[in-house]
């Protein structure tokens, strides 16, 4: 009772001066209970789990704090500075949200403000939201599966076969028998080096009684310098290699050293991880060698726009976009380019992550690397100084410069043009910014010859003028001779295009809607969150990169091949498989995302990916593993029982017949005819091509067919103009080199047959093959037909084929006797080794053999 009275009295006492009763502060709004319902009512349709406009998701507190492409949605503790509040209020510089439907009420805005001002707390226990597609098979770690047990273990040659056979047995399908020895030999040659076996190599294999004859052939071909050429072509497709800059002007570039680096790297079996690192970041390696810098040419294969009046920054950005997309396609097998303008519609890739990936390439410059030795550089500098003096003396005599040349060229009438040499007329027809240095030099020489006439004609003005002008004329000729000799002695400049990291980093922003002028949030280099985190194992050792600096291309390259990335190994071995069987275990080799096809043999894919890493990323080891499998060695004969069960041969109960690529179609013709020059490397070459190829290009090109060895080089070395590639390449589906090509199309068109039958290069091969048959094949038709078949198809003709070929040969002999003009056309400048009609008849037969489907097909 006393206690009750005491408390009551205390309660009645007056408060001290200045003290007032204050209500307790309200607790901050709970996100799930208070804030999320408001956002769900007005925002989730556009910023929820199914759709995230501007990469913004508002269905969790952590997602709200992360923000989207415009930056963070909230600034914890500062609602007035928070973009979310400013947009729902519809401030004048921002688009009001939501764009449709009722706006937020004053009370709802106040609730958002209170949550943000309280620090935008994340509810305890909030689970991380898994983005759609994150559980897709390709994003999961590679786990090495156990080799499956099979009912017929005797068929197995290596673990690959166990995975293939287990699936076939499950479906009740038997594998095909092994192909015959000649077919296997030709298959190996075409797959591993791209050149068919010679009759002598066929005989050697047929007579080899050792059990490991096949493995010996494989080892010989993998050790061949032509292996790098064959597989280098596959890689150069992905690198979008070409010898010109692209776009409408499409001027020449010097980057063939990169092509030769690829060939040499594959021949040396450079491990794929190092092969990757050097191409993406060779310039950032400690003590980078010239070869490692040359390797960075991979990303210098982007196009360059040289049009007048362009925004150079726009096309620099286009090049970085291409490098970003290419890296994603080649190493990750993902369509990352879909994120340039918005979040990926199907894969767990955001636009923000795209520009984080983009940032790795945004900090590089695009210089040219001079590859001359120091001694040659000094000699070249001395000769250039000498040239400068000679040209100065010549100018003092003739007073010609670029302005006078332009004035002369512009003043030429149609009639005066016709009086110039045809070659000079062609050059004048080319826009000045599209001419090669050689063409400019030729034009200058022609201009000088025309201008020299004034000194000759000036000698007619009198004795004194005669002596003066003749002296000037003689001086000009002498100086031109000295200049020409000095230029001849001048060592050629050898340069190649490379990447180089900038000392001052560029800032990278998200590009709103893919527009480089609309800058969104600032981002730093990073990788997609659905993949393993990028954590450099050691600080970047390059002296160019200070410790603590942002991640670089070298970090990215190492991350791609660190063994924990689930995509790189899978994508690489899938492409190896694709080249040997016509399609990969994942058919959509450039899309391992949720819209791509599932692996036909997922366990085999993971086993191969793991094995690739275990074998030290050795590409030759993987080639050897695949081609020595019983799966690869199967016959390609079509089986009636598979037409309904597995019409597309996805289960691989047989091998696939594959039409050769464009360059190899040329190579097998040259090799069979005996014309092939097997020299490796060097600048692009110019084999014959039809006239008029450049009639439709904006800037005409100069293509003078080589005379001599370069005329018969492998297709890999054919100079590739992007605006108008060699027709012999495009007709057989060669890519246009404007974007990475990870899988070539294969078509079958009449133009292909007509090209093989009538193209000048094809006719040259037919003439040479006919000469070879007549000189090496004996004296009788039977012997010669046998050599013709062995040279082209590596096998003997069957009785029916002998009859067909003999009938053709006899018919041609008869018709050619009545057509001497056709005989002369067929033989042209070829060496005559037999009576003309006889030789022409064999040319016709050779044309048929070089046009056979079997000849341009890998069985």
KENU-561229 format. One record per residue (C-alpha): residue in three letters; x negated, y, z. Coordinates in pm, whole numbers, padded with zeros to 5 digits, always signed. Last residue first. Layout:
# residues N
AlaXYZ...
END
This chain:
# residues 859
Unk-03471-03983-09555Unk-03624-03639-09597Unk-03466-03491-09906Unk-03617-03279-10183Unk-03734-03579-10389Unk-03428-03790-10312Unk-03203-03521-10455Unk-03399-03546-10778Unk-03514-03223-10941Unk-03887-03298-10933Unk-03812-03630-11105Unk-03610-03463-11380Unk-03872-03196-11448Unk-04138-03468-11465Unk-03940-03644-11739Unk-03926-03323-11941Unk-04300-03267-11892Unk-04352-03627-12005Unk-04178-03548-12332Unk-04390-03234-12373Unk-04707-03442-12338Unk-04595-03684-12606Unk-04492-03401-12841Unk-04823-03223-12785Unk-05052-03529-12839Unk-05224-03588-12509Unk-05438-03410-12250Unk-05345-03057-12352Unk-05414-02809-12074Unk-05108-02599-12000Unk-05072-02256-12159Unk-04715-02302-12293Unk-04643-02675-12282Unk-04265-02658-12257Unk-04231-02352-12478Unk-04463-02495-12746Unk-04263-02818-12752Unk-03937-02624-12765Unk-04062-02438-13073Unk-04166-02768-13232Unk-03802-02889-13224Unk-03733-03190-13444Unk-04012-03402-13297Unk-03887-03288-12958Unk-03558-03474-13004Unk-03724-03812-13066Unk-03978-03788-12788Unk-03708-03669-12550Unk-03488-03968-12625Unk-03775-04209-12569Unk-03851-04055-12230Unk-03489-04050-12117Unk-03440-04413-12217Unk-03759-04508-12035Unk-03643-04323-11726Unk-03304-04495-11720Unk-03452-04840-11785Unk-03715-04799-11517Unk-03451-04674-11272Unk-03249-04991-11323Unk-03554-05211-11263Unk-03650-05033-10937Unk-03911-04757-10939Unk-04199-04803-10692Unk-04220-04579-10387Unk-04385-04258-10261Unk-04100-04050-10411Unk-04290-03798-10626Unk-04636-03950-10672Unk-04518-04310-10646Unk-04239-04248-10896Unk-04466-04082-11156Unk-04737-04343-11096Unk-04495-04624-11179Unk-04365-04438-11480Unk-04721-04406-11609Unk-04794-04774-11570Unk-04473-04874-11745Unk-04523-04615-12019Unk-04861-04754-12116Unk-05206-04591-12125Unk-05294-04559-11759Unk-05136-04332-11500Unk-05423-04100-11408Unk-05460-03877-11716Unk-05104-03889-11851Unk-04938-03882-11509Unk-05157-03593-11392Unk-05081-03391-11705Unk-04711-03451-11657Unk-04740-03342-11295Unk-04916-03022-11402Unk-04647-02941-11657Unk-04370-03015-11405Unk-04540-02800-11142Unk-04566-02509-11384Unk-04200-02559-11477Unk-04102-02534-11111Unk-04298-02208-11073Unk-04128-02064-11382Unk-03782-02160-11259Unk-03591-02386-11496Unk-03516-02726-11341Unk-03579-02664-10973Unk-03397-02333-10996Unk-03104-02483-11187Unk-03065-02754-10922Unk-03065-02497-10643Unk-02828-02270-10830Unk-02579-02556-10858Unk-02535-02545-10478Unk-02597-02773-10180Unk-02619-02584-09853Unk-02817-02624-09533Unk-02807-02345-09278Unk-03117-02279-09073Unk-03118-02312-08694Unk-03289-02076-08447Unk-03287-01770-08672Unk-03393-01453-08491Unk-03267-01143-08668Unk-03354-00945-08981Unk-03574-01226-09113Unk-03344-01297-09412Unk-03317-01669-09338Unk-03429-01926-09601Unk-03122-02098-09743Unk-03263-02279-10049Unk-03158-02004-10291Unk-03317-01752-10053Unk-03663-01902-10077Unk-03695-01944-10453Unk-03539-01600-10488Unk-03841-01439-10313Unk-03698-01202-10054Unk-03526-00877-10157Unk-03478-00620-09878Unk-03681-00823-09629Unk-03986-00854-09854Unk-04159-01181-09764Unk-04501-01251-09916Unk-04528-01626-09972Unk-04763-01771-09708Unk-04526-02031-09561Unk-04444-02143-09916Unk-04784-02310-09940Unk-05042-02161-10176Unk-05039-02221-10552Unk-05063-01871-10700Unk-05319-01779-10437Unk-05567-02016-10605Unk-05585-01827-10936Unk-05362-01568-11095Unk-05121-01408-10851Unk-04785-01280-10972Unk-04764-00901-10957Unk-04473-00793-10739Unk-04439-00417-10686Unk-04118-00316-10518Unk-03848-00075-10628Unk-03701+00142-10347Unk-03323+00126-10311Unk-03323-00240-10406Unk-03098-00359-10689Unk-03356-00385-10966Unk-03600-00548-10727Unk-03555-00907-10841Unk-03548-00801-11207Unk-03804-01050-11332Unk-03810-01404-11195Unk-04080-01507-10945Unk-04438-01623-10979Unk-04643-01665-10660Unk-04744-01355-10464Unk-04946-01421-10150Unk-04922-01300-09790Unk-05248-01217-09616Unk-05472-01493-09478Unk-05409-01835-09332Unk-05494-02193-09427Unk-05626-02312-09763Unk-05435-02615-09894Unk-05409-02511-10258Unk-05129-02722-10404Unk-05155-02783-10780Unk-05170-03164-10777Unk-04819-03205-10915Unk-04701-03386-10604Unk-04851-03126-10372Unk-04704-02830-10560Unk-04358-02985-10574Unk-04377-03093-10209Unk-04479-02741-10105Unk-04201-02562-10294Unk-03929-02771-10132Unk-04124-02723-09809Unk-04080-02346-09825Unk-03704-02373-09883Unk-03636-02629-09609Unk-03603-02996-09696Unk-03260-03160-09714Unk-03211-03393-09418Unk-03091-03755-09414Unk-02996-03848-09060Unk-03124-04148-08864Unk-02887-04420-08745Unk-02674-04509-08440Unk-02740-04153-08333Unk-02442-04092-08103Unk-02359-03768-08283Unk-02355-03949-08617Unk-02098-03708-08763Unk-01856-03988-08858Unk-01883-04160-08519Unk-01616-04430-08484Unk-01437-04373-08816Unk-01732-04361-09055Unk-01955-04561-08823Unk-01849-04908-08942Unk-01913-04811-09305Unk-02282-04750-09232Unk-02478-04472-09402Unk-02845-04561-09451Unk-03074-04341-09243Unk-03283-04633-09119Unk-03400-04609-08760Unk-03750-04490-08667Unk-03630-04184-08473Unk-03422-04393-08233Unk-03697-04654-08202Unk-03907-04378-08046Unk-04253-04296-08184Unk-04128-03975-08345Unk-03983-03840-08020Unk-04277-03908-07790Unk-04531-03785-08045Unk-04345-03459-08089Unk-04321-03421-07711Unk-04693-03478-07667Unk-04762-03233-07950Unk-04563-02967-07765Unk-04762-03004-07444Unk-04577-02822-07164Unk-04811-02984-06912Unk-04670-03332-06963Unk-04461-03302-06648Unk-04299-02985-06784Unk-04193-03156-07107Unk-04086-03465-06913Unk-03841-03256-06711Unk-03683-03114-07026Unk-03681-03458-07190Unk-03510-03619-06890Unk-03261-03332-06873Unk-03166-03373-07239Unk-03152-03752-07203Unk-02911-03723-06910Unk-02688-03482-07103Unk-02656-03706-07413Unk-02405-03541-07649Unk-02472-03214-07468Unk-02165-02991-07433Unk-02091-02750-07713Unk-02124-02378-07653Unk-01846-02156-07521Unk-01961-02185-07157Unk-02317-02088-07239Unk-02596-02294-07395Unk-02549-02095-07714Unk-02843-02082-07955Unk-02873-02461-07992Unk-02500-02499-08052Unk-02533-02873-08122Unk-02664-02953-07776Unk-02841-03285-07834Unk-02970-03086-08127Unk-02886-03119-08493Unk-03072-03236-08802Unk-03238-03530-08629Unk-03607-03437-08617Unk-03571-03059-08628Unk-03285-03061-08378Unk-03480-03274-08132Unk-03756-03015-08115Unk-03484-02751-08073Unk-03332-02940-07780Unk-03677-02973-07629Unk-03713-02594-07619Unk-03360-02513-07495Unk-03376-02763-07210Unk-03719-02644-07102Unk-03621-02278-07101Unk-03276-02318-06947Unk-03304-02447-06590Unk-03574-02198-06485Unk-03756-02384-06212Unk-04052-02486-06428Unk-04214-02142-06411Unk-04174-02095-06785Unk-03923-01809-06808Unk-04042-01657-06482Unk-04397-01632-06613Unk-04277-01441-06919Unk-04063-01208-06706Unk-04350-01131-06469Unk-04572-01059-06768Unk-04304-00835-06918Unk-04326-00621-06606Unk-04165-00594-06261Unk-04182-00254-06101Unk-04510-00137-05950Unk-04617-00253-05607Unk-04977-00320-05709Unk-05081-00107-06003Unk-05046-00239-06355Unk-05302-00142-06613Unk-05575-00332-06428Unk-05380-00650-06502Unk-05364-00880-06200Unk-04983-00864-06159Unk-04927-00941-05793Unk-04898-01313-05727Unk-04611-01562-05736Unk-04384-01303-05891Unk-04027-01356-05766Unk-03758-01358-06032Unk-03452-01516-05873Unk-03325-01836-06029Unk-03045-01792-06285Unk-02685-01677-06226Unk-02818-01338-06118Unk-02937-01256-06467Unk-03293-01117-06467Unk-03441-00788-06351Unk-03619-00472-06458Unk-03485-00161-06281Unk-03156+00013-06349Unk-03028+00374-06362Unk-02650+00393-06388Unk-02486+00513-06706Unk-02628+00704-06998Unk-02408+00778-07295Unk-02655+00867-07574Unk-02775+00506-07613Unk-02419+00395-07694Unk-02371+00029-07598Unk-02031+00108-07447Unk-02207+00298-07173Unk-02579+00242-07205Unk-02707+00127-06866Unk-03009+00340-06792Unk-03378+00262-06820Unk-03644+00516-06719Unk-03963+00488-06919Unk-04282+00399-06737Unk-04596+00614-06772Unk-04900+00392-06840Unk-04712+00229-07126Unk-04759-00143-07195Unk-04890-00230-07541Unk-04723-00438-07808Unk-04892-00544-08132Unk-04893-00484-08508Unk-05196-00608-08698Unk-05492-00437-08854Unk-05770-00535-09091Unk-05930-00235-09261Unk-06117-00345-09572Unk-06491-00288-09560Unk-06588+00005-09787Unk-06827-00114-10059Unk-06559-00091-10327Unk-06456+00249-10196Unk-06818+00362-10236Unk-06828+00232-10594Unk-06498+00405-10683Unk-06615+00732-10527Unk-06943+00722-10719Unk-06760+00655-11047Unk-06511+00934-10975Unk-06803+01167-10905Unk-06965+01078-11238Unk-06640+01121-11433Unk-06572+01457-11272Unk-06926+01578-11341Unk-06899+01474-11707Unk-06577+01672-11751Unk-06723+01972-11574Unk-07032+01961-11799Unk-06811+01919-12107Unk-06611+02217-11992Unk-06911+02437-11942Unk-07088+02334-12264Unk-06778+02376-12479Unk-06678+02700-12311Unk-07019+02848-12405Unk-06994+02722-12764Unk-06632+02831-12819Unk-06273+02757-12721Unk-06277+02393-12833Unk-06440+02281-12509Unk-06120+02369-12327Unk-05954+02069-12495Unk-06186+01834-12304Unk-06151+02019-11976Unk-05772+02036-12014Unk-05763+01664-12102Unk-05907+01585-11761Unk-05564+01659-11615Unk-05409+01353-11784Unk-05685+01124-11663Unk-05661+01276-11317Unk-05288+01211-11305Unk-05343+00847-11404Unk-05599+00805-11124Unk-05365+00969-10874Unk-05083+00734-10978Unk-05307+00430-10932Unk-05406+00548-10585Unk-05044+00602-10484Unk-04960+00253-10610Unk-05239+00103-10402Unk-05125+00293-10094Unk-04777+00141-10143Unk-04493+00356-10266Unk-04164+00383-10079Unk-04202+00736-09943Unk-04268+00866-10294Unk-03948+00709-10435Unk-04038+00455-10703Unk-03968+00547-11066Unk-04311+00713-11083Unk-04465+00375-11003Unk-04285+00201-11291Unk-04387+00472-11539Unk-04746+00432-11418Unk-04738+00058-11503Unk-04587+00130-11843Unk-04879+00356-11931Unk-04771+00719-11989Unk-04631+00837-12324Unk-04278+00739-12219Unk-04303+00980-11928Unk-04372+01265-12169Unk-04050+01191-12356Unk-03834+01179-12043Unk-03987+01504-11925Unk-04253+01528-11657Unk-04234+01847-11452Unk-04161+01677-11123Unk-04471+01457-11153Unk-04692+01754-11235Unk-04557+01960-10944Unk-04594+01666-10706Unk-04954+01611-10821Unk-05030+01983-10790Unk-04892+01979-10436Unk-05081+01666-10337Unk-05411+01815-10448Unk-05613+01888-10761Unk-05873+02164-10782Unk-06084+01969-11039Unk-06440+02072-10957Unk-06414+02169-10591Unk-06183+01871-10540Unk-06451+01637-10670Unk-06708+01782-10430Unk-06466+01734-10140Unk-06394+01380-10257Unk-06764+01299-10251Unk-06805+01444-09901Unk-06507+01255-09763Unk-06632+00937-09924Unk-06967+00968-09748Unk-06790+01018-09416Unk-06574+00714-09496Unk-06889+00518-09574Unk-07037+00602-09236Unk-06713+00518-09054Unk-06687+00183-09233Unk-07040+00093-09135Unk-06971+00184-08773Unk-06644-00014-08771Unk-06820-00310-08935Unk-07078-00316-08660Unk-06809-00283-08390Unk-06611-00576-08532Unk-06288-00505-08723Unk-05955-00617-08573Unk-05784-00281-08535Unk-05465-00332-08334Unk-05163-00128-08440Unk-04951+00041-08176Unk-04592-00019-08064Unk-04543+00118-07712Unk-04390-00071-07422Unk-04174+00024-07124Unk-03834-00059-07268Unk-03916-00428-07303Unk-03870-00528-06937Unk-03586-00275-06907Unk-03371-00476-07150Unk-03337-00751-06888Unk-03209-00493-06639Unk-02999-00358-06924Unk-02835-00696-06972Unk-02793-00742-06598Unk-02586-00422-06588Unk-02379-00545-06879Unk-02296-00856-06681Unk-02370-01221-06753Unk-02163-01503-06604Unk-02060-01632-06948Unk-01722-01596-07119Unk-01640-01234-07200Unk-01990-01109-07129Unk-01977-00773-06956Unk-01965-00480-07192Unk-02151-00299-07472Unk-02490-00473-07484Unk-02349-00775-07304Unk-02270-00980-07615Unk-02642-00964-07698Unk-02703-01213-07415Unk-02580-01495-07637Unk-02779-01754-07445Unk-03031-02019-07555Unk-03265-01908-07278Unk-03599-01898-07462Unk-03509-01808-07821Unk-03165-01652-07768Unk-03237-01441-07461Unk-03574-01332-07598Unk-03413-01241-07929Unk-03138-01037-07766Unk-03382-00833-07560Unk-03621-00782-07849Unk-03335-00676-08077Unk-03206-00431-07816Unk-03558-00291-07785Unk-03571-00240-08163Unk-03232-00071-08167Unk-03354+00161-07889Unk-03647+00263-08106Unk-03394+00307-08384Unk-03189+00555-08186Unk-03499+00731-08055Unk-03615+00797-08411Unk-03293+00982-08496Unk-03295+00959-08875Unk-03352+01255-09108Unk-03571+01073-09359Unk-03542+00696-09375Unk-03834+00499-09228Unk-03633+00246-09027Unk-03853-00020-08868Unk-03734-00380-08832Unk-03843-00597-08540Unk-04134-00831-08600Unk-04331-00641-08337Unk-04182-00868-08071Unk-04377-01176-08174Unk-04674-00949-08254Unk-04757-00996-07887Unk-04976-01287-08001Unk-05225-01044-08156Unk-05295-00915-07804Unk-05377-01267-07686Unk-05603-01314-07990Unk-05783-00985-07924Unk-05856-01106-07570Unk-05674-00975-07263Unk-05914-00919-06974Unk-05636-00978-06723Unk-05312-01059-06910Unk-05091-00759-06979Unk-05155-00748-07356Unk-05051-01113-07387Unk-04706-01029-07251Unk-04428-01188-07454Unk-04638-01377-07705Unk-04913-01467-07460Unk-04670-01584-07193Unk-04472-01807-07427Unk-04766-01996-07580Unk-04906-02021-07226Unk-04587-02194-07112Unk-04569-02395-07436Unk-04916-02539-07387Unk-05149-02450-07678Unk-05154-02763-07891Unk-05460-02638-08083Unk-05270-02681-08410Unk-04972-02502-08258Unk-05185-02209-08146Unk-05362-02188-08484Unk-05033-02173-08676Unk-04889-01912-08438Unk-05205-01700-08457Unk-05192-01716-08838Unk-04843-01568-08834Unk-04961-01298-08592Unk-05251-01216-08822Unk-04996-01173-09101Unk-04875-00853-08935Unk-04961-00585-09189Unk-04652-00399-09304Unk-04508-00317-09645Unk-04223-00070-09694Unk-03858-00165-09658Unk-03714+00167-09775Unk-03355+00049-09722Unk-03388-00130-09387Unk-03676-00374-09344Unk-04035-00317-09235Unk-04210-00566-09462Unk-04417-00884-09431Unk-04156-01087-09244Unk-04129-01289-08921Unk-03793-01315-08747Unk-03972-01470-08440Unk-03715-01751-08441Unk-03785-01820-08807Unk-04156-01792-08730Unk-04118-02080-08483Unk-03981-02322-08742Unk-04246-02214-08994Unk-04518-02270-08734Unk-04402-02629-08714Unk-04512-02707-09067Unk-04812-02471-09074Unk-04937-02594-08738Unk-04914-02954-08859Unk-05116-02857-09168Unk-05435-02849-08962Unk-05389-03227-08923Unk-05430-03367-08572Unk-05057-03436-08540Unk-05075-03609-08877Unk-05359-03840-08777Unk-05196-03921-08443Unk-04867-04013-08610Unk-05043-04229-08869Unk-05228-04414-08593Unk-04901-04463-08405Unk-04753-04632-08710Unk-05048-04863-08766Unk-05030-04975-08401Unk-04970-05341-08476Unk-05265-05356-08712Unk-05208-05501-09059Unk-05281-05177-09250Unk-05229-05257-09618Unk-04901-05068-09651Unk-05044-04771-09462Unk-05352-04748-09683Unk-05143-04791-09998Unk-04917-04505-09895Unk-05216-04284-09816Unk-05363-04360-10162Unk-05029-04285-10329Unk-05037-03944-10154Unk-04810-03879-09858Unk-04567-03588-09882Unk-04655-03246-09735Unk-04448-03081-09460Unk-04701-03160-09185Unk-04506-03338-08909Unk-04158-03387-09051Unk-04254-03437-09417Unk-04544-03668-09337Unk-04348-03866-09081Unk-04052-03921-09311Unk-04278-04022-09600Unk-04446-04287-09383Unk-04120-04408-09235Unk-03966-04445-09580Unk-04272-04633-09702Unk-04266-04867-09401Unk-03902-04964-09428Unk-03651-04806-09190Unk-03587-04978-08857Unk-03251-05145-08820Unk-02948-04938-08720Unk-02825-04924-08361Unk-02529-05137-08247Unk-02206-04973-08139Unk-01975-05094-07859Unk-01915-04745-07723Unk-02097-04819-07396Unk-02363-05001-07595Unk-02423-04686-07800Unk-02447-04474-07487Unk-02698-04706-07322Unk-02890-04727-07652Unk-02951-04353-07669Unk-03064-04324-07305Unk-03282-04636-07326Unk-03427-04523-07658Unk-03568-04202-07513Unk-03747-04408-07246Unk-03991-04559-07499Unk-03985-04841-07758Unk-03647-04990-07668Unk-03502-05251-07902Unk-03612-05537-07674Unk-03414-05388-07384Unk-03085-05512-07536Unk-02831-05500-07253Unk-02948-05159-07132Unk-03043-05015-06795Unk-03053-04638-06769Unk-03376-04447-06704Unk-03326-04252-06383Unk-03230-03892-06421Unk-03469-03600-06371Unk-03272-03311-06223Unk-03285-02981-06413Unk-03131-02714-06194Unk-02778-02594-06279Unk-02721-02305-06518Unk-02675-02538-06818Unk-02393-02733-06648Unk-02162-02436-06590Unk-02111-02361-06219Unk-02171-01989-06273Unk-01901-01982-06540Unk-01671-01743-06358Unk-01864-01545-06102Unk-01887-01687-05753Unk-01778-01436-05493Unk-01995-01446-05185Unk-01785-01522-04881Unk-01693-01251-04633Unk-01772-01393-04288Unk-01783-01055-04121Unk-01594-00795-04318Unk-01818-00558-04515Unk-01823-00210-04365Unk-01770+00089-04598Unk-01980+00309-04365Unk-01696+00453-04156Unk-01672+00735-04407Unk-01597+00473-04673Unk-01316+00309-04478Unk-01167+00646-04376Unk-01177+00776-04732Unk-01002+00466-04868Unk-00726+00505-04607Unk-00691+00875-04690Unk-00648+00785-05056Unk-00373+00539-04961Unk-00200+00802-04745Unk-00210+01059-05025Unk-00054+00806-05262Unk-00258+00629-05527Unk-00142+00692-05883Unk+00152+00505-06033Unk+00103+00315-06359Unk-00155+00363-06629Unk-00505+00515-06631Unk-00564+00408-06267Unk-00766+00617-06230Unk-00825+00969-06356Unk-01106+01016-06608Unk-01385+01220-06454Unk-01511+01579-06489Unk-01184+01733-06368Unk-01145+01521-06055Unk-00876+01258-06093Unk-00828+01186-05722Unk-00857+00811-05792Unk-01175+00894-05980Unk-01336+01105-05707Unk-01255+00843-05445Unk-01421+00561-05637Unk-01716+00780-05734Unk-01809+00836-05372Unk-01954+01179-05291Unk-01652+01297-05090Unk-01633+00957-04921Unk-01977+00993-04769Unk-02047+00733-04495Unk-02124+00455-04744Unk-02163+00602-05095Unk-01902+00418-05297Unk-01858+00291-05652Unk-02232+00250-05703Unk-02351+00324-06058Unk-02174+00398-06385Unk-02224+00040-06509Unk-02061-00109-06203Unk-02043-00086-05824Unk-02237-00293-05571Unk-02044-00141-05277Unk-01712-00243-05427Unk-01846-00595-05493Unk-01960-00626-05129Unk-01615-00518-05007Unk-01435-00775-05223Unk-01168-00755-05492Unk-01299-00436-05653Unk-01516-00553-05944Unk-01685-00305-06175Unk-01877-00424-06480Unk-01739-00123-06674Unk-01409-00311-06693Unk-01422-00630-06489Unk-01157-00879-06595Unk-01052-01214-06452Unk-01184-01182-06095Unk-01067-00822-06052Unk-01142-00478-06191Unk-00883-00416-06463Unk-00580-00587-06306Unk-00740-00541-05963Unk-00701-00163-05954Unk-00361-00029-05834Unk-00188-00283-05610Unk-00494-00499-05546Unk-00694-00191-05451Unk-00433-00088-05195Unk-00402-00445-05062Unk-00787-00463-05034Unk-00809-00158-04811Unk-00599-00250-04506Unk-00626-00616-04404Unk-00922-00732-04613Unk-01120-00409-04580Unk-01044-00344-04213Unk-00982+00023-04155Unk-01214+00187-03903Unk-01104+00171-03533Unk-00908+00471-03409Unk-01094+00693-03162Unk-00943+00676-02802Unk-00703+00961-02723Unk-00863+01252-02537Unk-00744+01393-02199Unk-00895+01733-02145Unk-01185+01855-01939Unk-01282+02219-01961Unk-01224+02288-01590Unk-01195+01968-01388Unk-00865+01782-01415Unk-00587+01856-01158Unk-00510+01582-00899Unk-00192+01383-00961Unk-00369+01069-01077Unk-00592+01076-00773Unk-00283+01088-00553Unk-00132+00785-00723Unk-00451+00586-00694Unk-00473+00661-00324Unk-00105+00574-00265Unk-00144+00234-00436Unk-00458+00154-00238Unk-00284+00239+00088Unk+00000+00000+00000
END
